[in-house]
Amino acid sequence: MSLFADTTYEGARSILGPFLRDLGANAFHVGLIAGLGEMFAASLRLFSGRFADRTRAYWAITIFGYTVNLIAVPALAFVGSWQIAALLVILERMGKSLRGPARDVLLSHATSVVGHGWGFGLHAAFDQAGAVLGPLFVAAAVARTNHFGPAFLWLAVPALAALAALLVARSMHPTQGAIEPAQIRQPLPNVFWIYVAAAGLLACGVVDFPLLAYHFQNAELVRPATIPLLYAGAMAINGVAALLFGMLFDRHGILVLSLGIVVSLFALPLGFLGGPTSIIASVVCWGAGMGAQDACLRSGISKIVSMNKRGAAFGAFSAVYGVMWFVGSATMGILYDHSVTALVTFGMVVQLAAAAMFLWLRKKTFQNSKSSEN
């Protein structure tokens, strides 16, 4: 399901900028639309997660969210103004924010059988496979017509495939995510909020790839055509690293995430202070660090929060993580214009602080892991 869904989303994202430009949008409009979409996707999860826990309709909410994706993305092929396109982009992001926590609850239930780290790592790997396949699929569609619009219609194919896979899973496991009536409803544990604070700090310190790529281009370190290839490589590394860090998480717990953060922070000095020879190493560190986050962050939540509150937990986590990512990206953008060294220092210090917090939480997550599985 995630493979096909990310093929749809990442395929659309790869041409959204030039598509909006052809419709008359300027750079400010494109940035505003993208920013609003991501803010909606992050902040609304806080409410959708609570709604999922209250209704227990995890399957219905997830199916509805993916249905929105099926409608919004192909509909972009028929719009004639950037304003209508903007509404569809935001609608697609809202669908993602609605389905995200409910889907993660279903995943956390399933991964309790095979291992949270391995399960979420596998999920991330298929996500990144879709992130590579989607742009390639769209590139082939654009090459046929030399226009961006018709390519969105072709994305109905993977969108339908994602929905079909979800419906098959629902028919095979209709009680997935169900909570026993006798299970006691408890508030989110205090350790969870410390965990979320550490995750927010981490999000604030990780450089966004567009800023890293901007520096590569601004400093004339690579040719323009090389940058998309670097991103595709980073996505591939992300997927492989997610599987590796996921397996290690099941054996060693949250310590593995701290190690992943240490790898991730080296992307900053290698990318911004190094020369052309260090670019590949920077991209490898960035992709590996993101893979560690994809595999471990949600797995950690599954260990410290019981099933009856995981919708709210995943929603709150995603909201804080998304907002702090935005804050960190904006801060680094400002620092870049003043001092690259200051940017690197900021990112490394913040990530080290997050790694230290996760190390401190290692014993806490272990102590809570047994009760959260009930």
Buried (B, 14 or more C-beta within 10 A) or exposed (E): BBBBBBBBBBBBBBBBBEBBBBBEBEEEBBEEBBEBBBBBBBBBBBBBBBBBBEEBBBBEBBBBBBBBBBBBBBBBBEBEEBEBBBBBBBBBBBBBBBBBBBBBBBBBBBBBEEBBBBBBBBBBBBBBBBBBBBBBBBBEBBEEEEEBBEBBBBBBBBBBBBBEBBBEBBEEBEEBBEBEEEEEEEEBBEBBBBBBBBBBBBBBBBBBBEBBBBBBEEBEBBEEEBBEEBBBBBBBBBBBBBBBBBBBBBEEBBBBBBBBBBBBBBBBBBBBEBEEEBBEBBBBBBBBBBBBBBBBBBBBBBBBBBBBBBBBBBBBBBBBBBBBBBEBBEBBBEBBEEEBEEBBBBBBEBBBBBBBBBBEBBEBBEEBBEEBBE
